[in-house]
Amino acid sequence: MDLSDRKTRAVPTGRSDAGDAAALAEVARRYATAITPAMAELIDPADPDDPIARQFLPDVRELNEAPGERSDPIGDVAHSPLPGLIHRYADRVLLTLHHACPVYCRFCFRRTRVGPGGAALDAAGLEAALAYIDGHPEIWEVILSGGDPLLISPRRLDRVLGRLDAIGHVGVVRLHSRVPVADPSRVTPDLAATLRRADTAVWMSVHTNHPRELTEDAAAAIARLVDAGVPVVSQTVLLRGVNDDPAILEALFRRLVRLRVKPYYLHHPDAAPGTAHFRLSLAEGQAIAGALRGRVSGLCQPTYVLDIPGGHGKVPVGPCHARPDPNGWTIADPKGDLHSYPDDAGPSECD
């Protein structure tokens, strides 16, 4: 679905004069713009701060690049041995088959590379990537991501999964996708069956940031995956004006668990160009993550993580509840009250 008739809804003031139109056209020129009917139908046009619109409709603030923002904020290029392949951690690689997505998130950390104009990995490139994976026995997990792997044809996806399934040391294939939420009709029973492999465990990581995204159609798509034996986890980005409230995250994560999805990661937003209006401070994020600890069960708790700028990897950055003291440890409970714990096992990792 083209956004040309909807994008003025992203202007914070609601204005639609020529200046806004020109600025929004420049945003669309710089960064890919698309939204599915399923997501467009959720937008409340009367709400200038609608959290769905904020995620997907272009905003003139995207033209403002803040200090420290980078076109490659997590250092993908430095860890790319071949086109379409990122090998940052020893035991896993990320394989990008193409660059298209059903929706283009306005905060995407790969926003300068994704879009309908990006070339798909051709047959020779795919063969080279598969040969690399086959030649590195330390690779245990292959992640298909960014463009959305569920946008390729089921036949091609089946072929790729079959090739990975035949590599003996690959134990897990993980697919990162917005499709079950943004375009749930694509998740057919046949697609779900395609994800079942003989020797490789295929996991689905669904990207979702607000409880309103989890419609009945999305719930049915997720159920088709889980009922077919595909385990599902979720990834969420902590975003100012979208979900920077413990109550919103509580509703999101509880709904996911009810749908048999384990909340996996809560990402601190990356410093991609033109995304400063989405970002919180790390201290704000830790306060929100800490508030969740006292509100929801462990099943509903994702790990709050940060990708260190420059390609140095992903690390947990949630609040630390243990601090050393002269008598052992001081432990903070979910309410923030402090308690003594007489243990001398060693220094705190939070120190």
For each residue, the residues with C-beta under 8 A, 3 or more apart:
1: 34 35 36 37 40
2: 5 34
3: 6 7 28 33 34 35 57 58
4: 7
5: 2
6: 3 9 35 40 43 57
7: 3 4 10 24 27 28 33 57 58
8: 11 14 15 16 20 21 24
9: 6 14 43 45 50 53 57
10: 7 24 53 54 57 58 59 60 106
11: 8 14 15 16 20 24 59 60
12: 48 59 60 61
13: 48
14: 8 9 11 48
15: 8 11 20
16: 8 11 20 21
17: 20 21
18: 21 22
19: 22 23
20: 8 11 15 16 17 23 24 60
21: 8 16 17 18 24 25
22: 18 19 25 26
23: 19 20 26 27 60 63
24: 7 8 10 11 20 21 27 28 58 60
25: 21 22 28 29
26: 22 23 29 30 63
27: 7 23 24 30 31 33 58 59 60 62 63 274
28: 3 7 24 25 31 33 58
29: 25 26
30: 26 27 62 63 274
31: 27 28 58 62 104 106 111 112 115 274
32: 101 104 111 114 115 116 117
33: 3 7 27 28 58 104
34: 1 2 3 101 102 103 104 116
35: 1 3 6 39 40 56 57 103 104
36: 1 39 40 102 103 182 183
37: 1 40 41
38: 41 42 181 182 183 184 185 215 217 218
39: 35 36 42 43 52 56 103 182 213
40: 1 6 35 36 37 43
41: 37 38
42: 38 39 52 212 213 215
43: 6 9 39 40 50 52 53 57
44: 47 50 52 53
45: 9 50
46:
47: 44 50 53
48: 12 13 14
49: 54 241
50: 9 43 44 45 47 53 54
51: 54 55 209 210 212 241 242 243
52: 39 42 43 44 55 56 210 212 213
53: 9 10 43 44 47 50 56 57
54: 10 49 50 51 57 59 106 239 241 242
55: 51 52 103 105 106 107 209 210 239 242
56: 35 39 52 53 103 104 105 106
57: 3 6 7 9 10 35 43 53 54 106
58: 3 7 10 24 27 28 31 33 62 106
59: 10 11 12 27 54 62 106 277
60: 10 11 12 20 23 24 27 63
61: 12 64 274 276 277
62: 27 30 31 58 59 106 273 274 275
63: 23 26 27 30 60 274
64: 61 274 276 277
65: 69 273 274
66: 69 271 276
67:
68: 271 309
69: 65 66 73 271 272 273 274 275 276
70: 73 271 272 273 309
71: 112 272 273
72: 75 76 77 112
73: 69 70 109 270 271 272 307 309
74: 109 270 307 308 309 310 311
75: 72 78 79 88 309 310 311 312
76: 72 79 80 86 88 110 311
77: 72 80 311
78: 75 310 311
79: 75 76 86 87 88 311
80: 76 77 83 85 86 87
81: 85 87 132
82: 85 125 128 129 132
83: 80 121 125 128 129
84: 95 96 97 121 125 126 129
85: 80 81 82 93 94 95 96 129 132 133
86: 76 79 80 93 94 96
87: 79 80 81 93 94 132 136 139
88: 75 76 79 94 311 313
89: 92 313
90: 138
91: 138 139 140 141
92: 89 139 140 141 142 143
93: 85 86 87 132 133 136 139 141 142 143
94: 85 86 87 88 142 143 144 145 146
95: 84 85 129 133 142 143 144 145
96: 84 85 86 99 121 144 145 146 147
97: 84 120 121 126 144 147 149 152 156 160
98: 118 119 120 121 147 151 152
99: 96 113 114 115 116 117 118 119 120 146 147
100: 114 115 116 118 147 148 151
101: 32 34 104 105 114 146 147 148 151 178
102: 34 36 148 151 178 179 182 183 186
103: 34 35 36 39 55 56 178 182
104: 31 32 33 34 35 56 101 108 111 114 115
105: 55 56 101 108 111 178 237
106: 10 31 54 55 56 57 58 59 62 111 275 278
107: 55 111 237 239 269 270 272 275 278
108: 104 105 111 114 272
109: 73 74 270 272 307
110: 76 113 114 146 272
111: 31 32 104 105 106 107 108 114 272 273 274 275
112: 31 71 72 272 273
113: 99 110 118
114: 32 99 100 101 104 108 110 111 118 146 147
115: 31 32 99 100 104 118
116: 32 34 99 100
117: 32 99
118: 98 99 100 113 114 115 147
119: 98 99 122
120: 97 98 99
121: 83 84 96 97 98 125 126 129
122: 119 125 126
123: 126 127
124: 127 128
125: 82 83 84 121 122 128 129
126: 84 97 121 122 123 129 130 160
127: 123 124 130 131
128: 82 83 124 125 131 132
129: 82 83 84 85 95 121 125 126 132 133
130: 126 127 133 134 163 164 167
131: 127 128 134 135
132: 81 82 85 87 93 128 129 135 136
133: 85 93 95 129 130 136 139 142 164 167 170
134: 130 131 167
135: 131 132
136: 87 93 132 133 139
137: 169
138: 90 91 169
139: 87 91 92 93 133 136 142 169 170
140: 91 92 169 170 171 172
141: 91 92 93 170 171 172 173 174
142: 92 93 94 95 133 139 164 170 172 173 174
143: 92 93 94 95 173 174 175 176
144: 94 95 96 97 149 160 173 174 175 176
145: 94 95 96 148 149 175 176
146: 94 96 99 101 110 114 176
147: 96 97 98 99 100 101 114 118 151
148: 100 101 102 145 151 176 177 178 179
149: 97 144 145 152 157 175 176 177
150: 157 175 177 179 180 186 187 191
151: 98 100 101 102 147 148 179 186
152: 97 98 149 156 157 160
153: 156 157
154: 157 158 190 191 194
155: 158 159
156: 97 152 153 159 160
157: 149 150 152 153 154 160 161 191 194
158: 154 155 161 162 194
159: 155 156 162 163
160: 97 126 144 152 156 157 163 164
161: 157 158 164 165 173 194 195 197 200 202
162: 158 159 165 166 197
163: 130 159 160 166 167
164: 130 133 142 160 161 167 170 173 200
165: 161 162 170 173 197 198 199 200
166: 162 163
167: 130 133 134 163 164 170
168: 199
169: 137 138 139 140
170: 133 139 140 141 142 164 165 167 173 200
171: 140 141 200 201
172: 140 141 142 200 201 202 203
173: 141 142 143 144 161 164 165 170 197 200 201 202 203
174: 141 142 143 144 202 203 204 205
175: 143 144 145 149 150 195 202 203 204 205
176: 143 144 145 146 148 149 205 207 235
177: 148 149 150 180 204 205 206 207
178: 101 102 103 105 148 181 182 183 206 207 208
179: 102 148 150 151 182 183 184 186 187 221
180: 150 177 184 187 204 206 218 221 222 225 232
181: 38 178 184 206 207 208 213 214 218 221
182: 36 38 39 102 103 178 179 213
183: 36 38 102 178 179 186
184: 38 179 180 181 187 215 217 218 220 221
185: 38 188 217 221
186: 102 150 151 179 183 191 221
187: 150 179 180 184 191 192 221 222 224 225
188: 185 191 192 224
189: 192 193 224 228
190: 154 193 194
191: 150 154 157 186 187 188 194 195
192: 187 188 189 195 196 224 225 227 228 230
193: 189 190 196 228
194: 154 157 158 161 190 191
195: 161 175 191 192 202 204 225 228 230
196: 192 193 202 228 229 230
197: 161 162 165 173 200 201 202
198: 165
199: 165 168
200: 161 164 165 170 171 172 173 197
201: 171 172 173 197 231
202: 161 172 173 174 175 195 196 197 230
203: 172 173 174 175 230 231 232 233
204: 174 175 177 180 195 225 230 231 232 233
205: 174 175 176 177 232 233 234 235 264
206: 177 178 180 181 222 232 233 234 235 261
207: 176 177 178 181 234 235 236 237
208: 178 181 213 214 218 234 235 236 252 256
209: 51 55 213 236 237 239 242 243 252
210: 51 52 55 213 242 243 248 252
211: 214 248 251 252 255
212: 42 51 52 215
213: 39 42 52 181 182 208 209 210 218
214: 181 208 211 218 219 252 255 256 259
215: 38 42 184 212 218 219
216: 219 220
217: 38 184 185 220 221
218: 38 180 181 184 208 213 214 215 221 222
219: 214 215 216 222 223 259
220: 184 216 217 223 224
221: 179 180 181 184 185 186 187 217 218 224 225
222: 180 187 206 218 219 225 226 232 259 260 261
223: 219 220 226 227 259 260
224: 187 188 189 192 220 221 227 228
225: 180 187 192 195 204 221 222 228 230 232
226: 222 223 229 230 231 232 259 260 261
227: 192 223 224
228: 189 192 193 195 196 224 225
229: 196 226
230: 192 195 196 202 203 204 225 226
231: 201 203 204 226 262
232: 180 203 204 205 206 222 225 226 260 261 262
233: 203 204 205 206 261 262 263 264
234: 205 206 207 208 256 261 262 263 264 265 302
235: 176 205 206 207 208 264 265 267 302
236: 207 208 209 243 249 252 263 265 266 267 302
237: 105 107 207 209 266 267 269
238: 243 244 266 267 268 269 280 285 288 304
239: 54 55 107 209 242 243 244 269 278
240: 244 277 278 279 280
241: 49 51 54 244 277 278
242: 51 54 55 209 210 239 248 278
243: 51 209 210 236 238 239 248 249 252
244: 238 239 240 241 248 280 284 288
245: 248 249 288
246: 249 250 288 291 292 295
247: 250 251
248: 210 211 242 243 244 245 251 252
249: 236 243 245 246 252 253 266 288 292
250: 246 247 253 254 292 295 296 300
251: 211 247 248 254 255
252: 208 209 210 211 214 236 243 248 249 255 256 263
253: 249 250 256 257 263 292 296 300 301 302
254: 250 251 257 258 296 300
255: 211 214 251 252 258 259
256: 208 214 234 252 253 259 261 262 263 300
257: 253 254 260 261 262 263 299 300
258: 254 255
259: 214 219 222 223 226 255 256
260: 222 223 226 232 257
261: 206 222 226 232 233 234 256 257
262: 231 232 233 234 256 257 299
263: 233 234 236 252 253 256 257 266 300 301 302
264: 205 233 234 235 302 303
265: 234 235 236 302 303 305
266: 236 237 238 249 263 289 302 303 304 305
267: 235 236 237 238 270 305 306 307
268: 238 280 282 285 304 305 306 307 317
269: 107 237 238 239 275 278 279 280
270: 73 74 107 109 267 275 307 309
271: 66 68 69 70 73 275 279 309
272: 69 70 71 73 107 108 109 110 111 112 275
273: 62 65 69 70 71 111 112
274: 27 30 31 61 62 63 64 65 69 111
275: 62 69 106 107 111 269 270 271 272 278 279
276: 61 64 66 69 279
277: 59 61 64 240 241
278: 106 107 239 240 241 242 269 275
279: 240 269 271 275 276
280: 238 240 244 268 269 284 285 288
281: 284 285
282: 268 285 286 306 317
283: 286 287
284: 244 280 281 287 288
285: 238 268 280 281 282 288 289 304 317
286: 282 283 289 290 304 317 318 319
287: 283 284 290 291 319
288: 238 244 245 246 249 280 284 285 291 292
289: 266 285 286 292 293 304 318 319
290: 286 287 293 294 318 319 336
291: 246 287 288 294 295
292: 246 249 250 253 288 289 295 296 300 301
293: 289 290 301 319 321 334
294: 290 291 334 335
295: 246 250 291 292
296: 250 253 254 292 299 300 301
297: 300 301
298: 301
299: 257 262 296
300: 250 253 254 256 257 263 292 296 297
301: 253 263 292 293 296 297 298
302: 234 235 236 253 263 264 265 266
303: 264 265 266 316 318
304: 238 266 268 285 286 289 316 317 318
305: 265 266 267 268 314 315 316 317
306: 267 268 282 314 315 317
307: 73 74 109 267 268 270 313 314
308: 74 311 312 313 314 315
309: 68 70 73 74 75 270 271 312
310: 74 75 78
311: 74 75 76 77 78 79 88 308
312: 75 308 309
313: 88 89 307 308
314: 305 306 307 308
315: 305 306 308
316: 303 304 305
317: 268 282 285 286 304 305 306
318: 286 289 290 303 304
319: 286 287 289 290 293 332
320: 323 348 349 350
321: 293 331 332 333
322: 329 330 331 332 341 348 350
323: 320 329 330 332 348 350 351
324: 328 329 330 347 348 351
325: 328 329 330 340
326:
327: 340 342
328: 324 325 340 341 342 343 344
329: 322 323 324 325 340 341 342 343 348
330: 322 323 324 325 338 339 340 341
331: 321 322 338 339 340 341
332: 319 321 322 323 336 337 338 339
333: 321 336 337 338 339
334: 293 294
335: 294
336: 290 332 333
337: 332 333
338: 330 331 332 333
339: 330 331 332 333
340: 325 327 328 329 330 331
341: 322 328 329 330 331
342: 327 328 329
343: 328 329
344: 328
345:
346:
347: 324 351
348: 320 322 323 324 329 351
349: 320
350: 320 322 323
351: 323 324 347 348
